[in-house]
Amino acid sequence: MLLDILYVVLGLIVGLVIGFFVTRHIFKKQLEENPPINEKMIEAMMSQMGRKPSQKQVRQVMQQMNKYK
């Protein structure tokens, strides 16, 4: 009885540790494939919409995006 409970607790701990490292690996891989947005991306997006953005506008958009992260 006590041994069964110990096996369950040990299994949960091992599962959590393995899950943590697998999730961390997947998250890092996703960040490498899809990097966070930067100022050049914002500039390109605004240019595609037919606007020539100033540096001030780009910084304002970056601040707004960082505010909601």
C-alpha positions as CSV (number, residue, x, y, z in Angstrom):
1,M,0.0,0.0,0.0
2,L,2.6,2.5,1.1
3,L,4.9,1.3,-1.7
4,D,2.1,1.9,-4.3
5,I,1.7,5.5,-3.1
6,L,5.4,6.1,-3.3
7,Y,5.5,4.8,-6.9
8,V,2.7,7.1,-7.9
9,V,4.4,10.2,-6.3
10,L,7.7,9.2,-7.8
11,G,6.1,8.8,-11.3
12,L,4.4,12.2,-11.0
13,I,7.7,13.9,-10.1
14,V,9.6,12.2,-12.9
15,G,6.8,13.0,-15.4
16,L,6.9,16.7,-14.3
17,V,10.6,16.9,-14.8
18,I,10.6,15.3,-18.2
19,G,7.6,17.4,-19.3
20,F,9.4,20.6,-18.2
21,F,12.5,19.8,-20.2
22,V,10.5,18.7,-23.3
23,T,8.4,21.8,-23.2
24,R,11.4,24.1,-22.8
25,H,13.1,22.5,-25.8
26,I,10.0,22.9,-27.9
27,F,9.6,26.5,-26.8
28,K,13.2,27.4,-27.7
29,K,12.8,25.7,-31.1
30,Q,9.7,27.8,-31.8
31,L,11.4,31.0,-30.9
32,E,14.3,30.2,-33.2
33,E,11.9,29.5,-36.1
34,N,9.6,32.4,-35.4
35,P,11.5,35.2,-33.8
36,P,9.7,38.0,-32.0
37,I,8.8,41.0,-34.0
38,N,11.4,43.7,-34.3
39,E,11.6,47.3,-35.7
40,K,12.5,46.2,-39.2
41,M,9.4,44.0,-39.4
42,I,7.2,46.8,-38.3
43,E,8.8,49.2,-40.8
44,A,8.2,46.6,-43.6
45,M,4.6,46.1,-42.5
46,M,3.8,49.8,-42.5
47,S,5.6,50.2,-45.9
48,Q,3.4,47.4,-47.4
49,M,0.3,49.3,-46.2
50,G,1.5,52.3,-48.3
51,R,3.0,54.4,-45.5
52,K,6.5,55.6,-45.0
53,P,6.9,55.3,-41.2
54,S,9.1,57.6,-39.2
55,Q,11.4,56.3,-36.6
56,K,9.2,57.8,-33.9
57,Q,6.1,55.9,-35.3
58,V,8.1,52.6,-35.3
59,R,9.2,53.1,-31.7
60,Q,5.6,53.9,-30.7
61,V,4.4,50.7,-32.2
62,M,7.2,48.7,-30.5
63,Q,6.3,50.2,-27.2
64,Q,2.6,49.3,-27.6
65,M,3.6,45.7,-28.6
66,N,5.9,45.4,-25.6
67,K,3.2,46.7,-23.3
68,Y,0.9,43.8,-24.1
69,K,3.5,41.0,-23.9
